[in-house]
């Protein structure tokens, strides 16, 4: 199987965005605040939004299953209070669940959390548990910066985050470390804020000793790990100066990188620097970079082409990247596939 661990519902029916705009307006004017029941999206609308977009491209490019979560830029945890975030997360997660029920062989959910700046992360646990236990989701997206580019939260190694980690270990789910929209003009959302956050997460984890407290905790750093693989020597050297163990022991038992890297040299570097056991296939398809590369005449986000073309992977390595590693990191995914005889 070819399992894409990084998909977002970027093509949701326009009614979702319209409802969200009303919710945002309602923060200032409660008379405009919509009810959850006001949002009406039929199964046929969901099917159309998927069949002509993600599913069509999956079939065209040869991937089988996508771990599917709400649109990352829509999470916007900095907007409103916890209640606003809770309502919005529940709506977005339910839509992803409905997609997973309509297309059970092609999509399985990962949850958006109802994070809010300055609010205890333990408030996210009821929605997290609902998504895993009732919806069958296999992972969560964890935003290390709910403030939207101002970084007001403690580092990921701080005990502030421990309620989430304890629940992740209990349920056997990984987290993709994924920020949302930047409201800081200094940081373009997808070109700077996302990549900055990936790199920042790696460095925070190097500085701390989180995995001594949580040896079973698993994180996926998206977008190829940000700058980390390109500067792996810097991080190895910094860890050495900090008297940390080698990164193979300190980090790579718990931290994994996806392949949302949109050119061949980038994938060649990722697969040369990072051990194959720590690389998971992903495309973030119909996401940040949707265009066609004029140098190749193929879509930038057709990442399977890069995996196939690199000289750094054997056939067994490609199996690990495409399927084996995902089944190991996402244990609930593995169990769900086994129940289907896959």
Phi, psi and omega in degrees: 000151172249109185255121178264113187274001187222087175231143177235151179277072182279348185251022181303148179307147185301338179300331180294312179295323179296319178296317180298319179298323176292321178297317180296318177298326182289345177296320179273329182230092184306336179295338181267355184295120182281159171272153177303322182294344179290338180275116181235111178231120184280163175299324179297322177295320177296314180302313182298320182293334182265314187298324183269000183235263185303312185293321177300317181287326176300315180293320180295321186264349173090031172255156190253318189219137179240132169279117199243125181229165177302155181303125188297317182292340178281343183301312173040059184296344181282350182271126176073196182255188182300320182295321176299314181295320180297314181297316182294316179298317181298319179296311183295319179295321180296322178297318177296323176297316179298320176299318180294332177280327179286329182229065189294338180274351187240339184222140172219145195275154166229139192268139163278138179263149178278058182287156179207136184305131177079000181261139181303127180301339180297341177293345179278346191295319178302316178293321177301311181297319179301315183295322181282311188279325182262322184267346181075024178292154187244003183193174173229159166258127181247121181269113180285353183220073179298347181284352176078046175105002179252351171054059179267353180273156176294164176301159181297343179273355183283151180297344174311324185268355189300325178302323177292316182296319179300319180289323177300314180294318179301317184270349179071045180236146172270168173239134166273127180277106189219116176282178180240205183303140171272129172255013176257117185300342179288340188235106171302137189303300187271333183274334182236304187300314180299311184290322175302316183294318178301312181296317180299318180299315179301315182292321177300318181291328175293318183294328185262191178226042187302321188281354168290323178280330184228074184295341181263359182292140181229130176239141170250124176263117187279181176055039178070012180089017181063227181275353190301311181297324180294329182246032185302325178296321176299314183289324174298317181293320178295318178299321179297315179296329179277002181064031176274161175295169173304146184299334176299327177267321188286329190234314197281357169282346187229347187241134184229156184238140177264176186255029176282066180233122200257036168201159185297315180300327179294316177293322177300318180292314180304313185284345176273324187271316185267133179304144185300331180293349183250015182244129180241134179294137177198159180227338189049042189296140191056054183232239189292323186231099188259353189280180178258132179285118182294343179281337183239342185067017176241160178298139177305320187271014173276072190288340178300326178301320182289322179295318180294326188274338185294144179271000185272354185240134172276176177300319178294322177299317181296322175302316180298315182293317185283324189221309190302314181293321179298319180292329179284318183283321180257080188297328178289330173295313179303316180295320179295320179292319180296325177297335178267006181076024181252000000 
